[in-house]
């Protein structure tokens, strides 16, 4: 926007005005941003940079000698560490195995809670209870459910005559699926809330117009609901992949990585290297590799989803 000066020449109007009409300088803008910027720098960026620096050293706990710079030696050792790459494979299986059913079940629940139901407010409140529970509490509760002797699951199977039950968290073939079930149950509420918010932002007039044109429920979902919901679905799915891959507390409480490393996720593996064996530099190198690889996989996922959205 322009205004005319006394000499008749147009001049640019200053749009950087505060509430009182005064101009906010660059230094003033930075001053307003600092309260939010400082915690990010101190609690996120700082530790990240320190971890990257630590990955190029031989830092260990309990040693009296000074920490030495060893370059890429930790990364070279990591390339040949089969246990780490096995944990990375388990982490990918866990992340995908939790994220996909989590999204599908949350989508169905969000569609249900979006309907005009009696006591809908109560159903919505009950749906987010698992989200309000700490992961440690969730892990302890599900350990009781999976208990081999007196667990609810095995007792139910015995009552139904489906066998004497089994030790779900200690079996080599059942530990990871059992933990995945817990991950889906614990993370589904936050996905449901995000999708429900997206559904509520969908214009009701579009559904009414589609219904008047004779479109059925599936066609209305495919042509009206899903296009409006796609950005929210893309964002929450990407975030869930990151959160699930970086999971630690839930699996730690349930199985502590066992049995035989079948549920040892990468974060748990790095934790053991750092705080059980004292290899801080090596554990930091693991963290750097995990951040880099999951960033690449996430970027490929997002590019594929965005291209699919453009083509449709």
Secondary structure, 3 states (H helix, E strand, C coil): CEEECCCCCEEECCCCECCCCCECCHHHHHHHHHHHHHHHHHHHHHHHHHHHHHCCECCCCCCCCCCCECCCHHHHHHHCCHHHHHHHHHHHHHHHHHHHHHHHHHHHHHHHHCCCCCCHHHHHHHHCHHHHCCHHHHHHHHHHHCCCCCCHHHHHHHHCCCCCCCCCCCCCCCHHHHHHHHHHHHHHHHHHHHHHHHHHCCCHHHHHHHHHCCCCHHHHHHHHHHHHHHHHHHHHHHHHHHHHHCCCHHHHHHCCCCCCCCCCCHHHHHHHHHHCCCCHHHHHHHHHHHHHHHHHHHHHHHHHHHHHHHHC
